[in-house]
Amino acid sequence: MLEIPATLMRGGTSKCWVFSRDELERVGAPVDDILLRLYGSPDERQIDGLGGGTSTTSKAVILAPSQRDDADIDYTFAQVGLADGRVDWSSNCGNCSAAVAPFALHAGWLAPRGDRTAVRIFNTNTGQLIVAEVPTPGGMFDESGNAHIVGVPFAGLEVVLWFVDPAGRTTGRLLPSGVASEEIDGVPATLIDGGAPVVIAEAAALGLTGLETPAEIDARPELLTRIDRIRREGAVRMGLAPTAAAALKAVPKVALVSPRNADDHDFGVTMMSMGKAHPAIAITGSVALTLAAATPGTVVSRIAGRGTPDITSLRTPSGVVSTRFGRHGALPAVGITRSARRLADASVTLPLEQLPDHASGLVEEALLVR
């Protein structure tokens, strides 16, 4: 057994294990193989691993001090599949992004600067620069906090995330198909790339009110199949996959939008995560929805009721989430407040003999080096 240091963090409405990139590389085996075995995949329950048996609790954050002039930390996100035995590296997780700055400050990789420390994070999956603002009163880092967000029953450390110049990070265009609205399988949709590529579909055209719970949506397999068919066709039209069958499971995301039913939000949204309804919202998806709301002709701009121009409020299954427009230097940025908490520092065990490359001797050689 090889022991690997890791930290369990809650970032927003997700849980993720945080690893040092150097520690994983020292194992001497493909990182995909390492993560799958650590998390106990493939297995829907992930009973013999670190994973929690859901998409929001089967996530890995891999960090390293950045060598870039514009960043402090390089951050790579991995979505570890439950039953398919695959690790998806194609997207970022905005919620897990909230764990990066608190981890770096706790680990001593960075020192607090003033009453509020800004940590520049470069997401390697998407090329996205994220600036995370963490309170450090008196130049001290205190992990306790009283920030509440929807979808989490307890308070945590406030982390304000700014996604800098997020449009077109994956495909090169805010509207990859060249139009603000189109139809897929008879459903009005907007294909947008901002924070993450997202297929935004009108909930009513799928027979939904927008008030359904995630459990109610997940209980309709024929609906899930249709949504995934729309998602896969969207991937082709966005240039993310050559065929619908080749589309990755995590990208693009899907957001089902509906009109507002109260004055505290602009529109409703239920997002899909790895084939199931998200209990709250994917934060990178909220960035895309914010940009869509501000873009004329999109499905969102057509159905949204607008309140404050610089603030977009979204009704999610867990409550209302708000984003805001701002700037980072000369560049536009979309900001959202999250909370985070360090749950455990641990030494996780990796059964080397169960890795596919064990027979090659590479893993044993790496262990001897350690």
TORKOL-4160 file (C-alpha; in steps of 0.2 Angstrom, whole numbers, padded with zeros to 4 digits, m for minus):
370
<pt num="1" X="0000" Y="0000" Z="0000"/>
<pt num="2" X="0006" Y="0017" Z="m0005"/>
<pt num="3" X="0000" Y="0032" Z="0006"/>
<pt num="4" X="m0003" Y="0048" Z="m0002"/>
<pt num="5" X="m0007" Y="0064" Z="0007"/>
<pt num="6" X="m0024" Y="0072" Z="0003"/>
<pt num="7" X="m0036" Y="0085" Z="0010"/>
<pt num="8" X="m0055" Y="0083" Z="0009"/>
<pt num="9" X="m0063" Y="0100" Z="0006"/>
<pt num="10" X="m0081" Y="0106" Z="0003"/>
<pt num="11" X="m0081" Y="0119" Z="m0010"/>
<pt num="12" X="m0098" Y="0127" Z="m0013"/>
<pt num="13" X="m0110" Y="0112" Z="m0015"/>
<pt num="14" X="m0097" Y="0099" Z="m0020"/>
<pt num="15" X="m0085" Y="0089" Z="m0010"/>
<pt num="16" X="m0068" Y="0085" Z="m0017"/>
<pt num="17" X="m0051" Y="0077" Z="m0012"/>
<pt num="18" X="m0037" Y="0089" Z="m0015"/>
<pt num="19" X="m0020" Y="0082" Z="m0020"/>
<pt num="20" X="m0003" Y="0089" Z="m0024"/>
<pt num="21" X="0001" Y="0086" Z="m0042"/>
<pt num="22" X="0019" Y="0081" Z="m0037"/>
<pt num="23" X="0012" Y="0068" Z="m0025"/>
<pt num="24" X="0002" Y="0060" Z="m0039"/>
<pt num="25" X="0016" Y="0061" Z="m0052"/>
<pt num="26" X="0028" Y="0052" Z="m0040"/>
<pt num="27" X="0017" Y="0036" Z="m0040"/>
<pt num="28" X="0023" Y="0033" Z="m0057"/>
<pt num="29" X="0007" Y="0027" Z="m0065"/>
<pt num="30" X="m0006" Y="0036" Z="m0076"/>
<pt num="31" X="m0016" Y="0048" Z="m0065"/>
<pt num="32" X="m0032" Y="0041" Z="m0072"/>
<pt num="33" X="m0028" Y="0024" Z="m0065"/>
<pt num="34" X="m0023" Y="0031" Z="m0048"/>
<pt num="35" X="m0039" Y="0041" Z="m0046"/>
<pt num="36" X="m0051" Y="0027" Z="m0052"/>
<pt num="37" X="m0043" Y="0015" Z="m0039"/>
<pt num="38" X="m0043" Y="0029" Z="m0025"/>
<pt num="39" X="m0061" Y="0033" Z="m0028"/>
<pt num="40" X="m0067" Y="0015" Z="m0029"/>
<pt num="41" X="m0073" Y="0016" Z="m0047"/>
<pt num="42" X="m0080" Y="0008" Z="m0057"/>
<pt num="43" X="m0094" Y="0005" Z="m0044"/>
<pt num="44" X="m0110" Y="0015" Z="m0042"/>
<pt num="45" X="m0107" Y="0015" Z="m0023"/>
<pt num="46" X="m0089" Y="0017" Z="m0023"/>
<pt num="47" X="m0089" Y="0007" Z="m0008"/>
<pt num="48" X="m0070" Y="0003" Z="m0008"/>
<pt num="49" X="m0064" Y="0020" Z="m0011"/>
<pt num="50" X="m0065" Y="0039" Z="m0007"/>
<pt num="51" X="m0079" Y="0043" Z="m0019"/>
<pt num="52" X="m0097" Y="0047" Z="m0011"/>
<pt num="53" X="m0107" Y="0038" Z="m0025"/>
<pt num="54" X="m0114" Y="0054" Z="m0033"/>
<pt num="55" X="m0107" Y="0066" Z="m0046"/>
<pt num="56" X="m0105" Y="0080" Z="m0033"/>
<pt num="57" X="m0095" Y="0069" Z="m0022"/>
<pt num="58" X="m0083" Y="0060" Z="m0034"/>
<pt num="59" X="m0072" Y="0075" Z="m0039"/>
<pt num="60" X="m0053" Y="0078" Z="m0038"/>
<pt num="61" X="m0043" Y="0094" Z="m0037"/>
<pt num="62" X="m0025" Y="0093" Z="m0042"/>
<pt num="63" X="m0015" Y="0108" Z="m0037"/>
<pt num="64" X="0003" Y="0115" Z="m0040"/>
<pt num="65" X="0011" Y="0132" Z="m0037"/>
<pt num="66" X="0010" Y="0141" Z="m0054"/>
<pt num="67" X="0025" Y="0146" Z="m0065"/>
<pt num="68" X="0014" Y="0158" Z="m0074"/>
<pt num="69" X="0016" Y="0177" Z="m0072"/>
<pt num="70" X="m0003" Y="0179" Z="m0070"/>
<pt num="71" X="m0007" Y="0165" Z="m0058"/>
<pt num="72" X="m0002" Y="0159" Z="m0041"/>
<pt num="73" X="m0009" Y="0141" Z="m0042"/>
<pt num="74" X="m0012" Y="0129" Z="m0056"/>
<pt num="75" X="m0028" Y="0119" Z="m0054"/>
<pt num="76" X="m0033" Y="0104" Z="m0063"/>
<pt num="77" X="m0051" Y="0097" Z="m0060"/>
<pt num="78" X="m0055" Y="0078" Z="m0063"/>
<pt num="79" X="m0073" Y="0071" Z="m0063"/>
<pt num="80" X="m0071" Y="0053" Z="m0058"/>
<pt num="81" X="m0085" Y="0042" Z="m0066"/>
<pt num="82" X="m0095" Y="0031" Z="m0055"/>
<pt num="83" X="m0099" Y="0016" Z="m0066"/>
<pt num="84" X="m0090" Y="0019" Z="m0082"/>
<pt num="85" X="m0072" Y="0018" Z="m0076"/>
<pt num="86" X="m0067" Y="0034" Z="m0084"/>
<pt num="87" X="m0060" Y="0051" Z="m0078"/>
<pt num="88" X="m0066" Y="0066" Z="m0087"/>
<pt num="89" X="m0054" Y="0080" Z="m0088"/>
<pt num="90" X="m0064" Y="0091" Z="m0101"/>
<pt num="91" X="m0071" Y="0104" Z="m0089"/>
<pt num="92" X="m0069" Y="0114" Z="m0073"/>
<pt num="93" X="m0080" Y="0113" Z="m0057"/>
<pt num="94" X="m0084" Y="0130" Z="m0051"/>
<pt num="95" X="m0089" Y="0124" Z="m0034"/>
<pt num="96" X="m0073" Y="0115" Z="m0032"/>
<pt num="97" X="m0064" Y="0131" Z="m0037"/>
<pt num="98" X="m0069" Y="0138" Z="m0020"/>
<pt num="99" X="m0058" Y="0125" Z="m0011"/>
<pt num="100" X="m0042" Y="0130" Z="m0020"/>
<pt num="101" X="m0038" Y="0147" Z="m0011"/>
<pt num="102" X="m0042" Y="0140" Z="0007"/>
<pt num="103" X="m0031" Y="0125" Z="0004"/>
<pt num="104" X="m0016" Y="0135" Z="m0003"/>
<pt num="105" X="m0017" Y="0147" Z="0012"/>
<pt num="106" X="m0019" Y="0132" Z="0025"/>
<pt num="107" X="m0005" Y="0122" Z="0017"/>
<pt num="108" X="0007" Y="0138" Z="0018"/>
<pt num="109" X="0009" Y="0138" Z="m0001"/>
<pt num="110" X="0004" Y="0157" Z="0000"/>
<pt num="111" X="0004" Y="0170" Z="0013"/>
<pt num="112" X="m0011" Y="0181" Z="0017"/>
<pt num="113" X="m0010" Y="0199" Z="0011"/>
<pt num="114" X="m0020" Y="0212" Z="0020"/>
<pt num="115" X="m0038" Y="0210" Z="0026"/>
<pt num="116" X="m0043" Y="0202" Z="0010"/>
<pt num="117" X="m0032" Y="0190" Z="0000"/>
<pt num="118" X="m0034" Y="0188" Z="m0018"/>
<pt num="119" X="m0028" Y="0171" Z="m0025"/>
<pt num="120" X="m0025" Y="0170" Z="m0044"/>
<pt num="121" X="m0030" Y="0152" Z="m0050"/>
<pt num="122" X="m0027" Y="0146" Z="m0067"/>
<pt num="123" X="m0038" Y="0131" Z="m0072"/>
<pt num="124" X="m0029" Y="0120" Z="m0084"/>
<pt num="125" X="m0044" Y="0111" Z="m0090"/>
<pt num="126" X="m0051" Y="0127" Z="m0098"/>
<pt num="127" X="m0038" Y="0140" Z="m0098"/>
<pt num="128" X="m0049" Y="0150" Z="m0086"/>
<pt num="129" X="m0041" Y="0163" Z="m0074"/>
<pt num="130" X="m0051" Y="0163" Z="m0058"/>
<pt num="131" X="m0048" Y="0176" Z="m0044"/>
<pt num="132" X="m0053" Y="0170" Z="m0027"/>
<pt num="133" X="m0055" Y="0183" Z="m0013"/>
<pt num="134" X="m0054" Y="0176" Z="0004"/>
<pt num="135" X="m0056" Y="0186" Z="0020"/>
<pt num="136" X="m0039" Y="0187" Z="0030"/>
<pt num="137" X="m0043" Y="0200" Z="0044"/>
<pt num="138" X="m0027" Y="0208" Z="0050"/>
<pt num="139" X="m0016" Y="0198" Z="0038"/>
<pt num="140" X="m0021" Y="0182" Z="0047"/>
<pt num="141" X="m0030" Y="0167" Z="0039"/>
<pt num="142" X="m0044" Y="0160" Z="0049"/>
<pt num="143" X="m0053" Y="0145" Z="0042"/>
<pt num="144" X="m0069" Y="0148" Z="0052"/>
<pt num="145" X="m0082" Y="0158" Z="0043"/>
<pt num="146" X="m0101" Y="0163" Z="0044"/>
<pt num="147" X="m0105" Y="0163" Z="0025"/>
<pt num="148" X="m0121" Y="0153" Z="0021"/>
<pt num="149" X="m0125" Y="0148" Z="0003"/>
<pt num="150" X="m0140" Y="0138" Z="m0004"/>
<pt num="151" X="m0138" Y="0120" Z="m0005"/>
<pt num="152" X="m0127" Y="0119" Z="0011"/>
<pt num="153" X="m0134" Y="0118" Z="0028"/>
<pt num="154" X="m0119" Y="0125" Z="0038"/>
<pt num="155" X="m0109" Y="0140" Z="0037"/>
<pt num="156" X="m0092" Y="0141" Z="0030"/>
<pt num="157" X="m0077" Y="0152" Z="0025"/>
<pt num="158" X="m0083" Y="0165" Z="0012"/>
<pt num="159" X="m0074" Y="0164" Z="m0005"/>
<pt num="160" X="m0079" Y="0176" Z="m0019"/>
<pt num="161" X="m0074" Y="0169" Z="m0036"/>
<pt num="162" X="m0072" Y="0180" Z="m0051"/>
<pt num="163" X="m0071" Y="0171" Z="m0068"/>
<pt num="164" X="m0061" Y="0183" Z="m0078"/>
<pt num="165" X="m0065" Y="0185" Z="m0097"/>
<pt num="166" X="m0075" Y="0169" Z="m0097"/>
<pt num="167" X="m0083" Y="0169" Z="m0114"/>
<pt num="168" X="m0077" Y="0156" Z="m0127"/>
<pt num="169" X="m0064" Y="0148" Z="m0116"/>
<pt num="170" X="m0067" Y="0130" Z="m0123"/>
<pt num="171" X="m0073" Y="0133" Z="m0141"/>
<pt num="172" X="m0066" Y="0151" Z="m0144"/>
<pt num="173" X="m0083" Y="0159" Z="m0146"/>
<pt num="174" X="m0097" Y="0164" Z="m0134"/>
<pt num="175" X="m0110" Y="0157" Z="m0146"/>
<pt num="176" X="m0101" Y="0142" Z="m0154"/>
<pt num="177" X="m0114" Y="0138" Z="m0167"/>
<pt num="178" X="m0115" Y="0156" Z="m0172"/>
<pt num="179" X="m0133" Y="0159" Z="m0167"/>
<pt num="180" X="m0141" Y="0164" Z="m0151"/>
<pt num="181" X="m0156" Y="0152" Z="m0152"/>
<pt num="182" X="m0160" Y="0136" Z="m0162"/>
<pt num="183" X="m0170" Y="0120" Z="m0160"/>
<pt num="184" X="m0164" Y="0103" Z="m0155"/>
<pt num="185" X="m0176" Y="0089" Z="m0155"/>
<pt num="186" X="m0190" Y="0102" Z="m0156"/>
<pt num="187" X="m0184" Y="0111" Z="m0140"/>
<pt num="188" X="m0178" Y="0129" Z="m0141"/>
<pt num="189" X="m0160" Y="0130" Z="m0136"/>
<pt num="190" X="m0145" Y="0141" Z="m0134"/>
<pt num="191" X="m0128" Y="0134" Z="m0136"/>
<pt num="192" X="m0116" Y="0145" Z="m0126"/>
<pt num="193" X="m0098" Y="0144" Z="m0120"/>
<pt num="194" X="m0094" Y="0155" Z="m0104"/>
<pt num="195" X="m0086" Y="0147" Z="m0089"/>
<pt num="196" X="m0091" Y="0130" Z="m0097"/>
<pt num="197" X="m0100" Y="0125" Z="m0113"/>
<pt num="198" X="m0118" Y="0123" Z="m0109"/>
<pt num="199" X="m0134" Y="0118" Z="m0119"/>
<pt num="200" X="m0148" Y="0129" Z="m0112"/>
<pt num="201" X="m0165" Y="0121" Z="m0116"/>
<pt num="202" X="m0182" Y="0128" Z="m0113"/>
<pt num="203" X="m0190" Y="0118" Z="m0099"/>
<pt num="204" X="m0208" Y="0120" Z="m0105"/>
<pt num="205" X="m0204" Y="0112" Z="m0122"/>
<pt num="206" X="m0199" Y="0097" Z="m0112"/>
<pt num="207" X="m0215" Y="0097" Z="m0102"/>
<pt num="208" X="m0208" Y="0104" Z="m0087"/>
<pt num="209" X="m0213" Y="0118" Z="m0076"/>
<pt num="210" X="m0196" Y="0121" Z="m0069"/>
<pt num="211" X="m0202" Y="0118" Z="m0051"/>
<pt num="212" X="m0199" Y="0099" Z="m0052"/>
<pt num="213" X="m0187" Y="0092" Z="m0039"/>
<pt num="214" X="m0171" Y="0084" Z="m0045"/>
<pt num="215" X="m0178" Y="0067" Z="m0038"/>
<pt num="216" X="m0194" Y="0069" Z="m0049"/>
<pt num="217" X="m0183" Y="0073" Z="m0065"/>
<pt num="218" X="m0171" Y="0058" Z="m0061"/>
<pt num="219" X="m0187" Y="0046" Z="m0059"/>
<pt num="220" X="m0191" Y="0049" Z="m0078"/>
<pt num="221" X="m0179" Y="0039" Z="m0088"/>
<pt num="222" X="m0187" Y="0043" Z="m0104"/>
<pt num="223" X="m0184" Y="0062" Z="m0100"/>
<pt num="224" X="m0166" Y="0059" Z="m0095"/>
<pt num="225" X="m0163" Y="0050" Z="m0112"/>
<pt num="226" X="m0171" Y="0064" Z="m0122"/>
<pt num="227" X="m0161" Y="0077" Z="m0112"/>
<pt num="228" X="m0145" Y="0068" Z="m0115"/>
<pt num="229" X="m0149" Y="0066" Z="m0134"/>
<pt num="230" X="m0151" Y="0085" Z="m0134"/>
<pt num="231" X="m0135" Y="0087" Z="m0125"/>
<pt num="232" X="m0125" Y="0076" Z="m0137"/>
<pt num="233" X="m0132" Y="0085" Z="m0152"/>
<pt num="234" X="m0127" Y="0101" Z="m0144"/>
<pt num="235" X="m0110" Y="0095" Z="m0142"/>
<pt num="236" X="m0109" Y="0091" Z="m0161"/>
<pt num="237" X="m0115" Y="0108" Z="m0165"/>
<pt num="238" X="m0103" Y="0117" Z="m0153"/>
<pt num="239" X="m0088" Y="0107" Z="m0161"/>
<pt num="240" X="m0085" Y="0098" Z="m0145"/>
<pt num="241" X="m0087" Y="0081" Z="m0153"/>
<pt num="242" X="m0087" Y="0074" Z="m0171"/>
<pt num="243" X="m0103" Y="0063" Z="m0168"/>
<pt num="244" X="m0117" Y="0063" Z="m0154"/>
<pt num="245" X="m0110" Y="0046" Z="m0149"/>
<pt num="246" X="m0093" Y="0053" Z="m0146"/>
<pt num="247" X="m0099" Y="0067" Z="m0134"/>
<pt num="248" X="m0091" Y="0066" Z="m0117"/>
<pt num="249" X="m0102" Y="0064" Z="m0102"/>
<pt num="250" X="m0097" Y="0080" Z="m0093"/>
<pt num="251" X="m0096" Y="0092" Z="m0107"/>
<pt num="252" X="m0107" Y="0101" Z="m0112"/>
<pt num="253" X="m0118" Y="0104" Z="m0097"/>
<pt num="254" X="m0136" Y="0105" Z="m0099"/>
<pt num="255" X="m0147" Y="0119" Z="m0091"/>
<pt num="256" X="m0166" Y="0118" Z="m0091"/>
<pt num="257" X="m0173" Y="0136" Z="m0089"/>
<pt num="258" X="m0190" Y="0142" Z="m0084"/>
<pt num="259" X="m0199" Y="0159" Z="m0081"/>
<pt num="260" X="m0198" Y="0166" Z="m0064"/>
<pt num="261" X="m0212" Y="0163" Z="m0052"/>
<pt num="262" X="m0207" Y="0176" Z="m0038"/>
<pt num="263" X="m0199" Y="0193" Z="m0037"/>
<pt num="264" X="m0183" Y="0186" Z="m0030"/>
<pt num="265" X="m0176" Y="0179" Z="m0046"/>
<pt num="266" X="m0174" Y="0182" Z="m0064"/>
<pt num="267" X="m0177" Y="0165" Z="m0070"/>
<pt num="268" X="m0177" Y="0147" Z="m0064"/>
<pt num="269" X="m0164" Y="0134" Z="m0069"/>
<pt num="270" X="m0161" Y="0115" Z="m0066"/>
<pt num="271" X="m0144" Y="0109" Z="m0071"/>
<pt num="272" X="m0140" Y="0092" Z="m0076"/>
<pt num="273" X="m0124" Y="0084" Z="m0069"/>
<pt num="274" X="m0117" Y="0068" Z="m0076"/>
<pt num="275" X="m0134" Y="0062" Z="m0082"/>
<pt num="276" X="m0144" Y="0067" Z="m0067"/>
<pt num="277" X="m0152" Y="0083" Z="m0060"/>
<pt num="278" X="m0140" Y="0094" Z="m0050"/>
<pt num="279" X="m0146" Y="0097" Z="m0032"/>
<pt num="280" X="m0141" Y="0115" Z="m0033"/>
<pt num="281" X="m0131" Y="0122" Z="m0048"/>
<pt num="282" X="m0115" Y="0120" Z="m0057"/>
<pt num="283" X="m0105" Y="0137" Z="m0054"/>
<pt num="284" X="m0097" Y="0137" Z="m0071"/>
<pt num="285" X="m0115" Y="0134" Z="m0078"/>
<pt num="286" X="m0121" Y="0149" Z="m0068"/>
<pt num="287" X="m0107" Y="0159" Z="m0077"/>
<pt num="288" X="m0114" Y="0154" Z="m0094"/>
<pt num="289" X="m0132" Y="0157" Z="m0089"/>
<pt num="290" X="m0126" Y="0175" Z="m0083"/>
<pt num="291" X="m0119" Y="0178" Z="m0100"/>
<pt num="292" X="m0134" Y="0171" Z="m0109"/>
<pt num="293" X="m0146" Y="0182" Z="m0099"/>
<pt num="294" X="m0136" Y="0197" Z="m0105"/>
<pt num="295" X="m0135" Y="0191" Z="m0124"/>
<pt num="296" X="m0150" Y="0197" Z="m0135"/>
<pt num="297" X="m0159" Y="0183" Z="m0143"/>
<pt num="298" X="m0155" Y="0168" Z="m0132"/>
<pt num="299" X="m0168" Y="0157" Z="m0123"/>
<pt num="300" X="m0163" Y="0165" Z="m0107"/>
<pt num="301" X="m0164" Y="0183" Z="m0112"/>
<pt num="302" X="m0181" Y="0179" Z="m0119"/>
<pt num="303" X="m0189" Y="0172" Z="m0104"/>
<pt num="304" X="m0180" Y="0181" Z="m0090"/>
<pt num="305" X="m0187" Y="0195" Z="m0080"/>
<pt num="306" X="m0173" Y="0207" Z="m0077"/>
<pt num="307" X="m0170" Y="0216" Z="m0061"/>
<pt num="308" X="m0154" Y="0224" Z="m0056"/>
<pt num="309" X="m0143" Y="0226" Z="m0073"/>
<pt num="310" X="m0127" Y="0220" Z="m0065"/>
<pt num="311" X="m0135" Y="0206" Z="m0055"/>
<pt num="312" X="m0142" Y="0190" Z="m0061"/>
<pt num="313" X="m0153" Y="0179" Z="m0049"/>
<pt num="314" X="m0156" Y="0161" Z="m0053"/>
<pt num="315" X="m0169" Y="0150" Z="m0044"/>
<pt num="316" X="m0161" Y="0133" Z="m0042"/>
<pt num="317" X="m0169" Y="0117" Z="m0033"/>
<pt num="318" X="m0160" Y="0123" Z="m0017"/>
<pt num="319" X="m0164" Y="0141" Z="m0018"/>
<pt num="320" X="m0159" Y="0158" Z="m0026"/>
<pt num="321" X="m0141" Y="0160" Z="m0032"/>
<pt num="322" X="m0135" Y="0177" Z="m0038"/>
<pt num="323" X="m0120" Y="0182" Z="m0049"/>
<pt num="324" X="m0114" Y="0199" Z="m0054"/>
<pt num="325" X="m0104" Y="0208" Z="m0067"/>
<pt num="326" X="m0087" Y="0216" Z="m0063"/>
<pt num="327" X="m0070" Y="0219" Z="m0069"/>
<pt num="328" X="m0052" Y="0212" Z="m0066"/>
<pt num="329" X="m0041" Y="0225" Z="m0072"/>
<pt num="330" X="m0047" Y="0229" Z="m0090"/>
<pt num="331" X="m0056" Y="0213" Z="m0092"/>
<pt num="332" X="m0074" Y="0208" Z="m0089"/>
<pt num="333" X="m0077" Y="0196" Z="m0075"/>
<pt num="334" X="m0092" Y="0187" Z="m0068"/>
<pt num="335" X="m0092" Y="0185" Z="m0049"/>
<pt num="336" X="m0101" Y="0173" Z="m0037"/>
<pt num="337" X="m0100" Y="0170" Z="m0018"/>
<pt num="338" X="m0097" Y="0153" Z="m0012"/>
<pt num="339" X="m0092" Y="0145" Z="0005"/>
<pt num="340" X="m0079" Y="0132" Z="0008"/>
<pt num="341" X="m0073" Y="0121" Z="0023"/>
<pt num="342" X="m0058" Y="0110" Z="0026"/>
<pt num="343" X="m0066" Y="0093" Z="0032"/>
<pt num="344" X="m0050" Y="0083" Z="0034"/>
<pt num="345" X="m0032" Y="0081" Z="0031"/>
<pt num="346" X="m0028" Y="0063" Z="0028"/>
<pt num="347" X="m0016" Y="0050" Z="0021"/>
<pt num="348" X="m0026" Y="0039" Z="0008"/>
<pt num="349" X="m0020" Y="0022" Z="0004"/>
<pt num="350" X="m0017" Y="0016" Z="m0014"/>
<pt num="351" X="m0016" Y="m0003" Z="m0017"/>
<pt num="352" X="m0002" Y="m0003" Z="m0030"/>
<pt num="353" X="m0005" Y="m0021" Z="m0034"/>
<pt num="354" X="m0022" Y="m0017" Z="m0041"/>
<pt num="355" X="m0016" Y="m0004" Z="m0053"/>
<pt num="356" X="m0016" Y="m0009" Z="m0072"/>
<pt num="357" X="0002" Y="m0004" Z="m0074"/>
<pt num="358" X="0008" Y="m0014" Z="m0058"/>
<pt num="359" X="0015" Y="m0028" Z="m0069"/>
<pt num="360" X="0026" Y="m0017" Z="m0078"/>
<pt num="361" X="0036" Y="m0013" Z="m0063"/>
<pt num="362" X="0035" Y="0006" Z="m0065"/>
<pt num="363" X="0025" Y="0008" Z="m0049"/>
<pt num="364" X="0037" Y="m0002" Z="m0039"/>
<pt num="365" X="0051" Y="0008" Z="m0045"/>
<pt num="366" X="0043" Y="0024" Z="m0041"/>
<pt num="367" X="0039" Y="0017" Z="m0023"/>
<pt num="368" X="0057" Y="0013" Z="m0021"/>
<pt num="369" X="0062" Y="0031" Z="m0026"/>
<pt num="370" X="0050" Y="0038" Z="m0013"/>
